[in-house]
Amino acid sequence: MPANQPTNQPANRSRHTPQPPKDVHVPDGVRLQKVLASAGFGSRRKAEELIADGRVTVDGQVVVELGLRVDPVRSVVHVDGMRVQTDTDKVTLALNKPRGMVSTMSDPQGRPTVADVVADRSERLFHVGRLDTDSEGLLLLTNDGELANRLAHPRYEIAKTYLVTVGGGEVYPRVVKELLRGVDLEDGPAAMDKVKIVQSLGDRTMVEVVLHEGRNRIVRRMFDAVGHPVLRLVRTRIGPIALGNQRPGTTRVLNRTEVGSLMSAVDL
């Protein structure tokens, strides 16, 4: 057939045909501006401005109509690209775990537990990951099962930062390289993402390390493997959440920006 001869076959235009917008309205739901206000975005008037400016999406669709209703539990809402926790029954706390506290909700030996510091809260909270009894610092508590599962799953590689004081003298550059390259442990090799010498104090060295490994006592075992036993270990950050100057043994509720950044980190 000549190249310029027309065919009787209809052109395939499907990829050029715009898809109709997804219907995200939930007739028996809650008005979007009320949901945003309850989630901490100021007054309903402020929430209406966010919607009118096209800064809000629901289930992936940009919405501008003020009468839209959503399901606070199931609808996925973003503001300026950040996920919003719209279910007001969900809460996530940051705990500064002191040394000697057990990272469980109960202990048959009668030691202080995480449950002791949240005994006055009505939510059924559980901890995300854990710190061994001798370790200190940031631990997250939540009643959001999906968030907790994703934060703990190795697929999302949530980085954790620790400030570690080790013995064994100065931590030389060759040791830093070894930690970054990886050391062999009884359950397989492990490597740190970042290692920074903070201060040398005689036979002790303070080191800041970052890694996304979640195996039991991984930081202690790695430093033991290179001849520098851990004397003190404080976790200072989990992903985007920092411990800051929070006092040991206290909790605080994460704000909407912190929760949104956590959810974004695990693709929620």
Buried (B, 14 or more C-beta within 10 A) or exposed (E): EEEEEEEEEEEEEEEEEEEEEEEBBBEEBBBBBBBBBBBBBEEBEEBBBBBBEEBBBBBEEEBEEEEBBBBBEEBBBBBEEBBBBBBEEBBBBBBBBBBEBBBBBEBEEEEBBBBBBBEEBEBEBBBBBBBBBEBBBBBBBBBBEEBBEBBBEEEBBBBBBBBBBBBBEBBEEEBBEBBBEEBEBEEEEBBBBEBEBEEEEEEBBBBBBBBBBBBEBBBBBBBBBBEBEBBBBBBBBBBBBBBEEBEBEEBEEBEBEBBBBBBBBBEB
